[in-house]
Amino acid sequence: MKKKAIHAEYRKTSESFPEWLKYEITILNEDGSTEKVPAYGKDLQDALSRVVHDETVQKIAKKTSVVPWWGWVIIWFGYLGFISFWWQMSQNTNILSGGIISAMVILLFVLLWGKERNHDKS
């Protein structure tokens, strides 16, 4: 059995952000226990999607934190070495610039996506 939202209750409207609402979501965990989570959003569906997003971010962060910092450095320089080798063999500057730019775009996307969204807006 997966986690399920079994009850959602409207709490209040934010004073500083009038379009944001606060809900209290009751979640049934896999082991049968329940927990109450505050959720913020423009509507209930938005609030629930923020709760799911934050749980996904926490799961991925837990798995990626196993890799030490020097492991990420090795992966980064390995990628740059591969791009440099490919560029050296083909002599096409688009490979080098495209490889570095795409790595930066992916890194920026991951950093922006990894932020928790379900935080207090009141």
C-alpha positions in Angstrom: 0.0 0.0 0.0 1.3 3.5 -0.9 0.8 6.6 1.1 -2.7 8.1 0.7 -4.3 11.5 1.5 -7.4 10.5 3.5 -8.6 13.9 4.7 -8.0 17.5 3.7 -9.2 20.4 5.7 -9.1 24.1 4.8 -7.4 26.2 7.5 -7.1 29.9 6.4 -6.3 32.3 3.7 -2.9 33.9 3.7 -2.8 37.6 4.7 0.4 38.5 2.9 -0.5 36.4 -0.3 -4.3 36.6 -0.7 -4.4 34.0 -3.5 -2.7 31.3 -1.3 -4.6 29.0 1.0 -3.5 26.8 3.8 -4.8 23.2 4.2 -4.1 20.5 6.7 -3.7 17.1 5.0 -4.0 13.8 6.8 -1.9 11.2 5.2 -2.2 7.4 5.8 1.3 6.0 5.8 2.3 2.5 4.5 2.5 1.1 8.1 -1.0 2.3 8.9 -0.1 5.3 11.0 -1.4 8.8 10.1 0.3 12.1 10.0 -0.9 15.7 9.5 1.0 17.8 7.0 0.4 21.5 6.4 0.0 22.2 2.7 0.0 25.6 0.9 -1.3 26.3 -2.6 -3.7 28.3 -4.8 -6.2 25.4 -4.5 -6.4 22.0 -2.9 -4.9 20.3 -6.0 -2.0 22.7 -6.0 -1.4 22.1 -2.3 -1.5 18.3 -2.8 0.9 18.5 -5.7 3.3 20.5 -3.6 3.3 17.9 -0.9 4.0 15.1 -3.4 6.7 17.2 -5.0 8.4 17.7 -1.6 8.3 14.0 -0.8 9.8 13.2 -4.1 12.6 15.7 -3.6 13.3 14.3 -0.1 13.5 10.7 -1.6 15.9 11.7 -4.3 18.0 13.8 -1.9 18.3 10.8 0.4 19.6 8.6 -2.4 22.0 11.2 -3.9 23.4 12.1 -0.5 25.0 8.6 -0.4 27.5 9.7 -3.1 30.3 11.6 -1.5 31.3 15.1 -2.8 34.4 13.7 -4.4 32.2 11.2 -6.3 30.4 14.1 -7.9 33.7 15.8 -8.8 34.9 12.6 -10.5 31.6 12.4 -12.4 31.9 16.0 -13.5 35.5 15.8 -14.7 34.7 12.4 -16.3 31.9 14.1 -18.3 34.2 17.0 -19.2 36.9 14.6 -20.3 34.4 12.7 -22.5 33.2 15.9 -24.1 36.8 17.1 -24.6 37.8 13.8 -26.1 34.8 13.8 -28.5 35.6 17.4 -29.5 39.3 16.5 -30.1 38.4 13.6 -32.4 35.8 15.5 -34.4 37.3 19.1 -34.3 33.7 20.4 -34.1 33.4 23.3 -31.6 29.7 22.8 -31.4 30.3 19.6 -29.5 32.4 21.3 -26.8 30.2 24.3 -26.3 27.0 22.3 -26.6 28.2 19.8 -24.1 29.2 22.4 -21.5 26.1 24.5 -22.0 23.8 21.5 -21.8 25.5 20.3 -18.6 25.0 23.8 -17.1 21.3 23.9 -18.1 20.7 20.4 -16.6 22.4 21.4 -13.4 20.3 24.6 -13.2 17.1 22.6 -13.8 18.0 20.1 -11.1 18.8 22.9 -8.6 15.6 24.8 -9.3 13.4 21.6 -9.3 15.0 20.4 -6.0 13.7 23.3 -4.0 10.9 22.4 -1.6 7.7 24.1 -2.6 5.4 23.5 0.3 6.5 26.3 2.6 4.6 28.9 4.6 3.2 31.7 2.5 1.4 33.5 5.3 
